[in-house]
Amino acid sequence: MSPVKFRPLLACLAATALVAISGAAPASAANTFRFAFQGDLKSLDPYTLKETFTIAAHGAVYESLVTRGKDLKLVPGLAESWETPEPTRYRFRLRKNVKFHDGSPFTADDVIFSAERVRAPGSNFQTNVPADATFVKVDDHTVDMVLKNPNPIALYQFGGWYIMSKAWAEKHDALKPTPVSASAPSYAALHENGTGPFTITEHQPGVRTVFKKFDGYWGKVESNIDEAIFTTISNDATRVAALLSGEVDWVDPVPLQDQSRVSASANAVVVNAPELRTIYLGMDQTSDELRGSNVKGKNPFKDVRVREAFFRAIDEDAIVKRVMRGQATPAALLIAPPLFPLAGEFKRPAYDPNKAKALLAEAGYPNGFEVPLDCPNDRYVNDEAICQAVTSMLARVGVKVNLIAQPKAKYFAKILKPAFDTSFYMLGWTPSSMDSHNILYEIAGCRNDKSSPRGTTNLGNYCNPKVDALADKIERETDQEARNLMIKQAYEIVMSDWGYIPLHQQALAWGVSKKVKLVPRADNQMMLFWVSKEP
């Protein structure tokens, strides 16, 4: 039985992923860890929202078959081992004596159920399991995943795919995923039943969630906290004040303008580390008429000249310097350079407002036009400020941007599947597989086939069949050099189409109490089971 030989390049991340905050706590301390985020934790259904903070919060109570360690390398989860008896078959040996929080046993039936539920309509994680995968029960603690074609990144797609209890879902009518746009919460959105090291004993959506250590957990936990309390603190000044006063032990993010003050304080420090998330702008390239625009009967974004004009009108260097205060890296691609070895061969097109004006005039818009811009105001570092800067820059070339900035709960419900209600938007993305295929399939893949998960997060439906054909080959290619060349070719096509406007990779900006020890991973996931606190 041969092991999978393909490995994405993550070695360069290990040095930053293992940075820890000083102040280890005694193992016997019984205490409470309090943490706050600028956005909310709305749903407990682990298939509702593919968003970093939400995935990490769910990761305290739910678990995957295969997970990632502190250095982002794959490690066993609920599957204690796996093998490939043939190129299109993975065999997972499941852990025995694992209990869900309601006391029921974890078995192969739960894996098979979860594999179907995560790919069902309403799930925001459909691409986390290969679309062609069939899961077969061998016995209660052995499951085969059978593929139609070899897939060297199949296991890397599993990140954030958490296993749910089949019996619990059946009992509480939670067989279907809760879509982010749901107007009424399902039972799974308000309750949890995972196998993880923490349970949730209280959940007030958007306000407060209480985690408590699960005494029946199967594994060893690198944490001494018995309880963790999450609260939403959307106001920057209030969030920083809570950290400095000791009211909370961790906040995300610390506003750039407050970082020096926090680091100089007696109680807390700011953790800055490279992050893999790319912030970018997308455009509706499929509607016959652009929503919210003064151009009627046509869609300006269907014209490649307009898309190039928007790209060249945005001074990303100025955004990094003035808005991000130097704590971001301008991006040429939709993926962070550490995740693609040929990323250095791409250069960001130059800021050129004069050329932008000429392109708009050539496309028939010499005086520009009007368009709304959807933006979150509580999700990414300085997200609304970035959108305000973009609005100002586009105004200089004659484009009037009407900024719609709102909390992430409303924002995601508006722009994500199934609504796709946006003409122009800002989004941040870290590929769950840590691989380019995720970008090319989910962000840049045509969403013409409603039965396929391709293009799930392609909100503006940028579409080039050549990219789709390459993505399919990339998914099957096991030769790393050949695969990288195909990835490069696909990115070249996206760039020549001016399909997206990459902005930057932001820096992780956590505020952490000096009493706390934790692990800031490069994917920005704060995992409770690696948190310790002095009493």
N, C-alpha and C positions, 0 to 999 in steps of 0.2 A: 504494500500500500504506500503510495508516494505522497509526500507532503506537498502542499501548494508552494511553488517556488517564487511567485510574484510578490514583491514587497514595495509599496509606495515609499518615496523618499521622505522620511520623517526624522532621520537622524539629526538633522540640523536644528530641530525644534527642542531636542532633549535638554539642551543647556539652559533654555529659558523656562521650560515647563516645570522644572524642579526647584525653582526659587521658592523659598519658604520664609514665612514671617517668624522672627525670633520670639521666643517666649513659650517653650513647651510647657504643657500643663501636667501636673501629677495625674497618674492614671486613675487614682481613686477619687478624684474630685467629682462631685455631683453638682452640675450647674446648668445654666441656660444660656444658649447662644442666641443673640438677637440680630437679625439682619434685615436690611431694607434695600429696596430697588426702586428706581424711578417709575417703573411700570408695574402692572398688576400681575397676579397669578389668577387667571379667571377660571380655567377649567382644569379638573383633575384627570380627565380622560386623556391618556397618554398619546392618543392619535389625533388630537385636535389641532395643535399649533406647533409647527416646526420652527421654534424660536429658542435661541440658546438658553436664556434664563429659565424658561418653562421646562425645557428638556432636562436641565440640571436639577431643578426642583423635583420633577417627577422621578429623577434618578436616585433620589433618596429612598423612595418607597417601591419603585418598580425596578426590574432588572432585565438585561438582555441575555441572549444565549452567549454572545461574544461581546466583550466590552473593551474599553481602552484604559491603559494604565496612566500613571503620572506623566510619562513621556509620550503619550498618545499612541503607543504601540499596542497591538491587539493582545488581549489576555483572556483566559477563560472566564465565563460568567456562569450562567445557569447550565451551560454545557461545559463539563469539566475537561472534555477533550473532543477532538474531531479528526477526521481522516478523509482522504479521497480515494476510495477503492477503485474509482474510474474517473476520467476527466470531467464527467458531467454528473457526478454523484458525490455529495458530501454526507458523511455519517456523523451525527452528533451523539455523544454519550452524555446523557443528562445526569445531573447530580441527584443522588438519592437522599431521602430524609429531609427534603426542602418543603417547608410549609408556607402557604399563603397566610396573610394576616388573620384570616377568619379560621385558621386551623386546618383547612383542607390541604391535601397533598398536591404537590406539583408533579405533573406527569406529561407524557408525550401528547396527550389529548389537548392540553393547554397550548402547546407549541403550534399544533396544527390549526387550532381555532384562531390563535393570534395571527398566524400567517395569512389567514383568509380575511380576518377583520381589518388588519392594517392595510390591505389592498382594496378594501371595499369603498364604494362611494361615500364621501364625507370625510375620509381620512386625509390628513395633510402629510402622511408619511408613506404614500403608496410606492415611492421609488426606493424605500429602504429595504425592500425585499425584491429580488429579481422578478420581473413580470412573468417570466416563463417558468418559474420554480413551482414544482409540485412537492408537497411535504407528505411523507409516507411514514406511518407508524410501524416500527419494527417490533418493539415491545414497549412496556410502560416507561422505560427509561432510555430508549434509543429511537432516534428519528432520522430518516434520510431526506435530504433535499435533492431532488432530481431536476436537472436543467436540460433544456433542449440543445443548448450549445455550451461549450466551455466558457467559464466566466471567472477570470483571475481576480476580480474585485468583489465577488459575491459577498464574502464575509465583511469586507470594508463598508458595504452598504448597510450593514446591520446596526450601525451606530444610532442610538435613539429609538430602535425598535424594541419596545418593552413587552414582556410576556404577561398576558392577562389570564385570569381564571375563567375557563369556559363555564363551569357550573355557576359561578357567581354572576357572570354576565347573563346567563339564561334565567337565573332566579330573579334578577332585577331588571329584566327587559332592556339590557344594554348590549344587545348583539351587534348593533350598528354603531360606527364611530359617531362622535358628536362633531358636526362641522363647525368651523369657527364662526360662521354666520348664523348659527342656531339662535332663535329668539327666546327659546325656553330651555333651561338646562336639563340634561338627562341625569339619571341616577349616577352614571359613571363620571359626569362632570362635577358632581358634588361630593362623591365618595371615592375611596380607593380600596383596593385589595391586592396589593403586590406581595412580593417575596423579599423586599429589600430590608435594610437594617433599621429603617424608621417607618412608623405608621403616622397617619394624619388623624388627629383627634378632634380638630376643629378647622373648618374652612368657611370663611366669609369671602366670597369672590370679590377680588379687587380691594380687599381691606386687610385681612389677617388670616394666616394659616399657621397652625400649631403642629409641629412634628415631635414625636416621642420615640425613644429608642424601643425597638422591637426585641423583647427578651428571647423570642423563639427563633432569632435569625440563625441561619445555618453556618455563617462564616465568622471570621475574626474582623473586628472593626477598628480602624486606626483613629479612634476618636474617643474622647472622654465625656462628651456632652450627653446629657440625658434628655434634653429638650431643646428644640430650636423654634423660635417664633419669628415668622416673617410678617412684615408690614410694608404696605406701599407708602412711600413718601415721595410724592411727585415734585414738590418744591425743592429746588436745589439748596437754598439757604437753610431750610428746615432740616433737610437730610444731613448736611454738613454739621449743623449745630447738634443734632442728635448723636452723631459720631463723636464729636469733641467732648460732649458732656458725659459720654459713657452710657447713654440711653440705648444705643445700639452698638454692636461690635464689628459690623461690616456693612459697607454701603457701596453701591455701584450705580452710576459712576460718581467720582468726585469731579465737580466742574473744574475745567482747566484753570480758571482764575483763582480757585481756592486751594490748589494742590500745594503750593509753597507754605501756606498757612497751616494746613493739616500736617504736613511733614515736620514743621517746626514746633508742633504742639507736644505736650507731655504725654498725651494719651493714645495717639494714633500715628500711623504712617500711611503714605500713598504707595501703592504697588503699581509701578509702570512696567509693562513687559510687552513684547511684540505680540500682536494678535493676528489671527488668520482670516478674520472677517474682511470682506471687501464691500465698501459702500459704493453704490452705483445708481445711475438714473436709467429708467426705462421709458419707452414711448409706445403708445398704441399704434400698431402698424397694420391692423386688420379691419377696423371699423370703417364703414363707407363714409361716415361723417364723425368728426372728432367731437366728443362730448365737451360741452362747456366752452366751445370755441366760437368766435365770431365768423369763422369761415363755414359757410353752409354748403351742403351738397358734396363735400369732398373732405379728404383727410390729408392735411399737409405732411404728416409723418410717413405717408406711403412713398414720399419722394426722398430718395437717398440724399439729395442735395440739402434738404431741410434738416435731416438727421445729422449730416456733417456740420452744417451751420451751427446747430445747437452745441455739438461737441466742441467746436473751435471757439465758441463764444464764452466758454466757461474757463476761467483762469484758476486751475486747480492749485497751482503753486501759491496763489494768493489765499486760497481757502486754507491750505495747510499752515501758512505763516500767520494769518490774521485770525481765522476762526478756530483752528485747531492748535494754535500756539506752538507749532512745530512738532506736535505729538501725533503725526500721521505721516504716511509715506504715499506719494502720488502713485496711482495705479495705471498700468497700460492694459492690463487684462482683467477679467472677472475672477481671477484666482490669485491668491497670494504667491509670490515667487518661491517660498520654501516648498510649495506643494507641486511645482512643475519645474524640472531641471532646465528646460529651454526657455524659461520666462525671460531671462536676460537678453534674449535675442529680439525682444519686442520693445519698442520705444513709444511713449505716449505722444500722439499727434500734438503739434505745437498750438498754443493759444494764439488765435489770430482773428480778432474781431472784424478787421477789414475784410478778410476773406469770408467770414461768416455773413456779413452784410451782402457781399457780392453773390454768394450762393443763394441767399434768400431772394434777392432780386431776380436772379436767373430762374429760380423755381416759380416765380410769379408773385412773390410777396415782398416787394420793395419797401413797404412800410411795416413789415412784420405782420403779426396776427396775435390773437388772444388765446390763451390756453390755461387751464387749471393745473396746479401741481399738488399732488397728494403727498403728504409728509407726516411722519409720526413726530410727536413732541416729547416723548418719554421713553424712547427705545435705544437710540444710539447716542454716542458722545456728541453733544452740540447739534443734534439732528435738525431742529427747527432753524438754528442759526445758519447751518449749511444751506438749507433751502432758501432762506432769506438772501444769502449771498448769491445763489444761483439766480434767484428772481431779479436781483439788481444787475447782474452781469448780462442776462438776456435782454433786459430793458435797454441796455446800451446799443443793442443791434436792432431795436425796434419791436421786440417781442414783449407783449404784456402778459406777465404770469400772475395768475390769481392763486395765491398760496392758500391751501387747505391743510392746516396743521392741526392734528387732533391726537388724543391718547391712543395708544396702540390697540386697545380693544376695539374701538370704533374703526380705526384705520385698517387693521387687518381684516375685519369683517367686510369692509367696503371693497378692498382691492383684491383680496385673495379669491380663489376658487370657492364657490361657483359664480360669484358676482362678477369678478374681473371689471369692476366699475371704476376705471381710471383711464385718463388720457396721457398722463405724464406723472411719474412717481419716483420716489427715492426708496431704496431697499438696501439692506445689508445681508450678506450671505457668506456662510462658512460651509463648504461641502461636507456633508455628514460622512462621506466615505474618505475624506481627505484626498480626493482624486478628481482629476479634470472631467472624467466621464459624468460625474454628478452635475457639473456646470453645463456641459454640452447637451445632456439629456433633459435635465429638469428646467434650466434657465433658458437655454438657447434652442431647445427642441420644439418643433412644430406641434401645436396642440390640436391639429385637425381631426384626429381620431379620438372621439369622446370616450371610447372604451379603453384607451391606453393612458397610462400615467405619464407618458412623455409630455413635457411642457407644463407640468403641474404648477410651476411657479414662473412660467413665462407669461406674465400678466398682460403684456402688450402684443403677444403672439408674433414676435419676430420669427420668421420662418424661411429657412433655406434647406431644401431637400438634400443638398450636398453635405450639410452639417449632420443631418440625421443619419445619412448613409455612413459617414465616418464614425459617428458615435456608436453605431451598431458594430462596426469592425473593431473599434477601440475596446468595447466591452468584452470581446472574445479573444483579443490578441494577447498572447503570453510572452512574446518577445519584447522586452522593455524598450530597446532602442527603436524598433519598428513602431511600437506603440507611441512613443514620444513624438516621432515624426508625424504620425497621423494626428495627434493632438495639436501639434504646431500648425498643421495644415488647416484644421478646423477653426482654430483661433484666428488665423489669417483671413479666413472667409468672413467670420463674424466682424472682424475689424474693417474689412473692405466694404462690407454692407453698412457700416456705421450702425450696427444693430443695437448697441448699448453704449452708455457713457460711464465707464469706470471712473470713480473719483479717487478713493484712497483706501489703504488699510489703516484703521484707527489703532491707537495703542490702548491696551487694557489699563483701566484707571480705577482700581479698587481702593477704598479707604478701609483700613483694618486696625482694630485695637491692638495695642502692644501686648495685651494679655493673650492674644490669639495666635495660634500656629495653624497654617493651612497651605494649600497647594494652588498657585495660580497657573492653570494649564493654558496653553496657547490658544485653545478653542474658547476661552473665556467662561468655561463652566466651573462654577464653584460647587464642589461636591461636599455635602455635609459629613459624609463618612470619613473625610480626611481633616476634619476640624477638631482642634483641641483648644481648651481655654483654661487659663489659670483661675482658681477659685477667688 
